[in-house]
């Protein structure tokens, strides 16, 4: 168990659902990634605060095994992609608005339980809970 102040300050710990047994697991966002993304806009900061935790706890689908290099974490192997459809999003000023239909929010988590990327993408036309081209991008759907 990690108790040092340094460990708590260098990352944000979030709860995610483990699709294998439905129990919560801890995942982390490195502090450097939070700072860099937060500098872009208030909307990015609020996405980290609100949307990412929502998708990790209440995903509409989870894929495992990334096949597409654009989704791969460069420091370790990509592992899971949590997909969700939050009811709101944020603009760059941090103002909330209703999510546009046809979009799904993706949160990428590597094999070390580190969140390394997230973004909105077009949903599949036949399965609005999945991102476009999910059949080719991911090895397995586990939820």
Backbone torsions as a table, in degrees:
resi	resn	phi	psi	omega
1	UNK	NA	134.8	-176.4
2	UNK	-97.0	118.7	-176.6
3	UNK	-117.8	-5.7	-174.4
4	UNK	-68.8	148.6	176.6
5	UNK	-60.1	-37.7	-178.9
6	UNK	-61.2	-42.8	179.9
7	UNK	-63.2	-41.5	-180.0
8	UNK	-68.6	-29.7	-178.0
9	UNK	-84.1	-21.4	-173.8
10	UNK	-89.1	1.8	178.4
11	UNK	-162.6	161.3	175.0
12	UNK	-105.6	125.6	178.9
13	UNK	-94.9	129.7	179.0
14	UNK	-125.8	157.6	176.7
15	UNK	-96.2	136.3	175.7
16	UNK	-130.8	158.3	176.7
17	UNK	-83.4	136.9	173.6
18	UNK	-90.2	113.0	-175.4
19	UNK	-67.8	-15.3	-179.6
20	UNK	-72.7	-36.7	-176.9
21	UNK	-134.6	-0.7	178.5
22	UNK	78.3	-0.1	179.9
23	UNK	-86.6	157.8	179.5
24	UNK	-73.4	146.0	171.5
25	UNK	-128.9	158.5	177.0
26	UNK	-94.0	134.7	171.2
27	UNK	-126.3	163.6	-171.3
28	UNK	-133.0	146.0	169.1
29	UNK	-114.6	121.2	179.4
30	UNK	-61.7	140.9	-179.1
31	UNK	-56.2	-38.2	-179.5
32	UNK	-62.6	-38.0	178.1
33	UNK	-68.9	-40.0	177.6
34	UNK	-60.8	-46.6	-178.6
35	UNK	-64.3	-47.5	-178.6
36	UNK	-62.9	-43.5	179.1
37	UNK	-70.7	-38.4	179.9
38	UNK	-64.6	-29.1	177.7
39	UNK	-67.2	-24.1	-179.4
40	UNK	-64.9	-44.7	-177.6
41	UNK	-171.8	163.9	172.7
42	UNK	-64.5	-34.5	179.1
43	UNK	-58.8	-39.9	177.0
44	UNK	-63.8	-42.9	179.5
45	UNK	-62.8	-42.3	-180.0
46	UNK	-71.1	-29.8	175.1
47	UNK	-63.3	-43.4	177.4
48	UNK	-63.0	-41.3	-177.2
49	UNK	-70.9	-40.1	-169.0
50	UNK	-113.2	-49.4	-169.8
51	UNK	-77.9	-45.7	-179.4
52	UNK	-60.0	-48.6	177.7
53	UNK	-60.0	-36.9	179.1
54	UNK	-62.3	-47.9	-178.0
55	UNK	-66.3	-39.4	179.8
56	UNK	-65.7	-32.5	-179.0
57	UNK	-88.3	-29.8	-175.3
58	UNK	-132.2	58.9	-178.1
59	UNK	-70.0	148.9	172.7
60	UNK	-85.9	-23.0	175.4
61	UNK	-162.5	157.3	175.1
62	UNK	-136.8	132.1	177.0
63	UNK	-112.9	151.3	179.3
64	UNK	-131.5	141.5	179.5
65	UNK	84.5	96.3	-178.0
66	UNK	-84.4	132.8	178.4
67	UNK	-104.0	-18.0	-172.8
68	UNK	-102.5	124.7	-177.5
69	UNK	-59.5	-28.9	-178.4
70	UNK	-65.4	-20.1	-179.6
71	UNK	-98.4	-2.4	-173.4
72	UNK	-83.7	139.4	171.7
73	UNK	-77.1	129.8	-175.9
74	UNK	-75.0	-16.7	-175.4
75	UNK	-96.6	-20.5	179.7
76	UNK	-156.0	178.2	-177.2
77	UNK	-77.2	138.0	174.1
78	UNK	-66.7	149.0	-171.1
79	UNK	-130.2	-62.6	-176.1
80	UNK	-132.1	152.5	173.0
81	UNK	-126.1	112.8	176.2
82	UNK	-88.2	130.3	-179.4
83	UNK	-116.8	142.5	178.7
84	UNK	-156.3	166.0	179.4
85	UNK	-127.4	81.2	176.3
86	UNK	-64.8	151.1	-178.5
87	UNK	-76.6	-14.0	-178.5
88	UNK	-135.9	163.9	174.3
89	UNK	-141.2	-177.8	-179.4
90	UNK	-130.9	143.6	171.8
91	UNK	-87.4	-179.9	-174.9
92	UNK	-63.9	-23.5	178.4
93	UNK	-83.5	-5.4	-179.4
94	UNK	89.6	10.0	178.1
95	UNK	-82.9	134.8	-179.0
96	UNK	-84.2	151.1	175.4
97	UNK	-149.9	160.4	-178.8
98	UNK	-69.0	136.5	179.5
99	UNK	-62.2	136.2	177.8
100	UNK	-72.2	140.9	177.5
101	UNK	-61.6	150.7	176.5
102	UNK	87.6	10.7	178.4
103	UNK	-118.7	151.5	175.8
104	UNK	-135.3	143.8	-179.1
105	UNK	-100.3	130.7	-178.1
106	UNK	-111.7	136.9	174.5
107	UNK	-125.2	120.1	-178.2
108	UNK	-97.1	130.6	-178.2
109	UNK	-127.1	129.2	-179.0
110	UNK	-85.3	-179.8	-175.5
111	UNK	-67.9	-13.0	176.6
112	UNK	-98.0	13.1	177.6
113	UNK	68.8	29.7	178.8
114	UNK	-103.6	125.4	173.7
115	UNK	-74.3	122.7	-176.3
116	UNK	-121.0	-10.0	176.9
117	UNK	-162.6	159.6	176.7
118	UNK	-161.7	152.9	179.4
119	UNK	-176.6	162.2	171.4
120	UNK	-86.5	142.4	175.8
121	UNK	-142.3	163.0	174.4
122	UNK	-64.4	139.4	175.9
123	UNK	-83.4	155.3	175.0
124	UNK	-63.2	138.2	-177.7
125	UNK	-65.5	-28.6	-178.6
126	UNK	-94.6	-20.3	-178.2
127	UNK	-139.1	90.9	-171.9
128	UNK	-68.3	-5.7	176.5
129	UNK	-89.4	-5.9	-177.1
130	UNK	-115.3	153.4	173.8
131	UNK	-77.1	157.4	175.3
132	UNK	-54.3	144.5	174.9
133	UNK	62.0	25.5	-178.2
134	UNK	-59.5	-30.2	-178.8
135	UNK	-62.6	-34.1	-178.0
136	UNK	-93.2	-21.9	-175.6
137	UNK	-86.3	-27.6	-173.6
138	UNK	-127.0	147.2	-179.1
139	UNK	-75.3	-48.3	-174.5
140	UNK	-137.2	144.4	168.3
141	UNK	-97.7	122.0	-176.5
142	UNK	-108.9	-3.4	172.8
143	UNK	-153.0	NA	NA
